[in-house]
Structure formats: C-alpha cells, structure tokens
Amino acid sequence: MKRQTALTRISVSNAEFYAYHGVRDEERSIGGRYQVDMDVWCDTVKAVVSDDISDSVNYEELLFIANEVMTGEPCELIETLAYDIGSGVMDRFSHVHQTTIRVRKLTVPIQAVFDFVETEITITREG
C-alpha cells in the first residue's frame, strides 16, 4: 500500500525589511521598505510525534533566510528576491515539499498611487 502524506502549511506573514534593491540608482542608494510572506508545506507527522523543532520547519530559520537575501547583494527585480528566498528554503529544509514566497515592494519611486507591487513564486520539490 502506498504511504499517504499529510502536508502542513507553516506561514510567516508580513516580515518587513528595509533593503536596497531596484532598477533605479536612487532605490539602491536610498533603499525602501519590503514585506515578505512565506508559505511552506511539509510533512509534520514526525514532528507532531516527537514534539521536536528539528523535525519541523523552524520559522526563525525561515526569517533568517529571508533576511539574508533581503539585506544581501542588491537585485534589480523582486522576482529574483522571491526566487532566492524560495531556493534558500528548499535547500535548507529537505523535508519541505513546496514553498510559496511573496515579496512586496512598499515604496516604489514612480508617479502613481497604490499600496505596493508584489510578486509570488511557488517552488515544488520533484519526486
């Protein structure tokens, strides 16, 4: 009989960063506000039984990954930031089946009125 997997979603919402990304020089010199959402799906059956954080996904480590990317090497595109965060999650946690990352740029230097610009990427582990 094939084993079934029950996936649990662990989410971090609205983690805020001040970072220096963007296409324009002023974005890279002055910086701006960003928010990151992270949804991570993993099998937590072992974690539930053991009640041990090492068998689950430590959301503090998720925030560390996001912080490392957001405060690291500047990127032009928020798509690149989202991909780098998602890849970092998948690399760090081998038991994560899928992750969805949303990056919102809250301060956009264009002449228009809106709340934010956002990108979303979903990365799924093969097999």
The 8 nearest C-alpha neighbors of each residue, nearest first, counted from 0:
[[1, 2, 3, 4, 5, 126, 44, 42],
 [0, 2, 3, 4, 5, 126, 42, 6],
 [3, 1, 0, 4, 5, 42, 44, 6],
 [4, 2, 1, 5, 0, 6, 42, 44],
 [3, 5, 6, 42, 2, 44, 41, 43],
 [4, 6, 42, 7, 3, 44, 43, 41],
 [7, 5, 42, 41, 40, 4, 8, 43],
 [6, 8, 40, 41, 42, 43, 9, 5],
 [7, 9, 40, 39, 10, 38, 6, 41],
 [8, 10, 39, 38, 40, 7, 11, 56],
 [11, 9, 38, 37, 39, 12, 8, 36],
 [10, 12, 37, 36, 38, 13, 14, 9],
 [13, 11, 36, 14, 10, 37, 35, 34],
 [12, 14, 34, 35, 36, 15, 11, 37],
 [15, 13, 35, 34, 12, 36, 16, 11],
 [14, 16, 34, 33, 13, 35, 32, 17],
 [17, 15, 33, 32, 18, 34, 14, 69],
 [16, 18, 32, 31, 33, 30, 15, 19],
 [17, 19, 30, 31, 70, 16, 69, 20],
 [18, 20, 30, 27, 73, 26, 31, 28],
 [21, 19, 73, 74, 27, 75, 26, 18],
 [22, 20, 75, 26, 23, 27, 76, 74],
 [21, 23, 75, 24, 26, 76, 20, 27],
 [22, 24, 26, 25, 21, 27, 75, 20],
 [23, 25, 27, 26, 28, 22, 21, 29],
 [24, 26, 28, 27, 23, 29, 30, 21],
 [27, 25, 30, 21, 23, 24, 29, 28],
 [26, 28, 19, 24, 20, 25, 30, 29],
 [27, 29, 25, 26, 30, 24, 19, 20],
 [30, 28, 26, 25, 27, 31, 19, 24],
 [31, 29, 19, 26, 18, 27, 28, 17],
 [30, 32, 17, 106, 18, 19, 33, 26],
 [31, 33, 17, 105, 106, 16, 104, 18],
 [34, 32, 104, 16, 103, 105, 15, 17],
 [35, 33, 15, 103, 13, 14, 102, 16],
 [34, 36, 102, 14, 13, 101, 103, 15],
 [37, 35, 12, 101, 13, 11, 100, 14],
 [36, 38, 100, 11, 10, 99, 39, 12],
 [39, 37, 10, 99, 98, 9, 8, 100],
 [38, 40, 98, 9, 8, 97, 10, 37],
 [41, 39, 8, 97, 7, 96, 6, 95],
 [40, 42, 95, 6, 7, 96, 43, 94],
 [41, 43, 6, 44, 5, 7, 4, 94],
 [42, 44, 46, 45, 55, 41, 47, 7],
 [45, 43, 47, 46, 42, 48, 5, 4],
 [46, 44, 48, 43, 47, 49, 54, 42],
 [47, 45, 54, 43, 49, 50, 55, 48],
 [46, 48, 50, 44, 45, 49, 43, 51],
 [47, 49, 45, 46, 50, 44, 51, 43],
 [48, 50, 46, 51, 47, 45, 54, 52],
 [51, 49, 47, 46, 48, 52, 54, 45],
 [52, 50, 49, 53, 46, 54, 55, 47],
 [51, 53, 55, 54, 57, 50, 46, 56],
 [52, 54, 51, 55, 56, 57, 46, 50],
 [55, 53, 46, 52, 51, 45, 56, 43],
 [54, 56, 52, 46, 53, 43, 57, 51],
 [57, 55, 58, 52, 54, 92, 53, 9],
 [56, 58, 59, 60, 52, 55, 61, 53],
 [59, 57, 61, 60, 56, 62, 11, 9],
 [58, 60, 62, 57, 61, 63, 56, 64],
 [59, 61, 63, 58, 62, 57, 64, 56],
 [62, 60, 58, 64, 59, 63, 65, 57],
 [63, 61, 65, 59, 60, 64, 66, 58],
 [62, 64, 60, 66, 61, 65, 67, 59],
 [65, 63, 67, 61, 62, 66, 60, 87],
 [66, 64, 62, 68, 67, 63, 84, 69],
 [67, 65, 63, 69, 68, 64, 70, 62],
 [66, 68, 64, 65, 70, 71, 69, 63],
 [69, 67, 71, 65, 66, 70, 84, 64],
 [68, 70, 66, 71, 67, 65, 18, 16],
 [71, 69, 67, 68, 18, 66, 72, 19],
 [72, 70, 68, 69, 67, 73, 66, 18],
 [71, 73, 74, 70, 68, 69, 20, 19],
 [74, 72, 20, 19, 71, 75, 27, 21],
 [75, 73, 20, 76, 21, 72, 79, 80],
 [74, 76, 21, 22, 20, 73, 77, 79],
 [77, 75, 78, 79, 74, 21, 80, 22],
 [76, 78, 80, 79, 81, 102, 118, 75],
 [79, 77, 76, 81, 80, 118, 82, 119],
 [80, 78, 82, 77, 76, 81, 83, 74],
 [79, 81, 77, 83, 78, 82, 84, 68],
 [82, 80, 78, 84, 79, 83, 100, 102],
 [81, 83, 85, 79, 84, 80, 86, 78],
 [82, 84, 86, 80, 85, 81, 79, 87],
 [85, 83, 87, 81, 86, 82, 65, 80],
 [86, 84, 82, 88, 87, 83, 100, 81],
 [87, 85, 89, 83, 88, 84, 82, 90],
 [86, 88, 84, 90, 85, 89, 91, 83],
 [89, 87, 85, 91, 86, 90, 92, 84],
 [88, 90, 86, 92, 87, 91, 85, 95],
 [91, 89, 87, 88, 92, 86, 93, 85],
 [90, 92, 88, 89, 87, 93, 86, 64],
 [93, 91, 94, 89, 95, 90, 88, 56],
 [92, 94, 95, 91, 89, 90, 96, 88],
 [93, 95, 92, 41, 96, 42, 55, 89],
 [96, 94, 41, 93, 92, 97, 40, 89],
 [95, 97, 124, 41, 40, 123, 94, 98],
 [98, 96, 123, 40, 122, 95, 39, 124],
 [97, 99, 39, 122, 38, 121, 40, 85],
 [100, 98, 121, 38, 120, 37, 122, 39],
 [99, 101, 37, 120, 119, 81, 36, 85],
 [100, 102, 119, 36, 35, 118, 81, 103],
 [103, 101, 35, 118, 117, 34, 81, 77],
 [104, 102, 117, 34, 33, 116, 105, 115],
 [103, 105, 33, 116, 115, 106, 32, 117],
 [104, 106, 115, 32, 33, 103, 107, 114],
 [107, 105, 31, 104, 32, 108, 115, 33],
 [106, 108, 109, 105, 104, 115, 116, 31],
 [109, 107, 106, 110, 26, 25, 23, 111],
 [110, 108, 107, 111, 112, 106, 113, 23],
 [111, 109, 108, 112, 107, 113, 106, 114],
 [110, 112, 109, 113, 108, 107, 114, 115],
 [111, 113, 110, 114, 109, 115, 107, 108],
 [114, 112, 115, 111, 116, 105, 107, 106],
 [113, 115, 105, 112, 116, 106, 104, 107],
 [116, 114, 105, 104, 113, 103, 117, 106],
 [115, 117, 104, 103, 105, 118, 114, 107],
 [118, 116, 103, 102, 104, 115, 101, 119],
 [117, 119, 102, 101, 78, 77, 103, 120],
 [120, 118, 101, 100, 102, 117, 99, 121],
 [119, 121, 100, 99, 81, 122, 82, 101],
 [122, 120, 99, 98, 100, 123, 119, 97],
 [121, 123, 98, 97, 99, 120, 85, 124],
 [124, 122, 97, 96, 125, 121, 98, 89],
 [123, 125, 96, 97, 126, 122, 95, 89],
 [124, 126, 123, 96, 97, 122, 95, 89],
 [125, 124, 96, 123, 97, 94, 95, 93]]
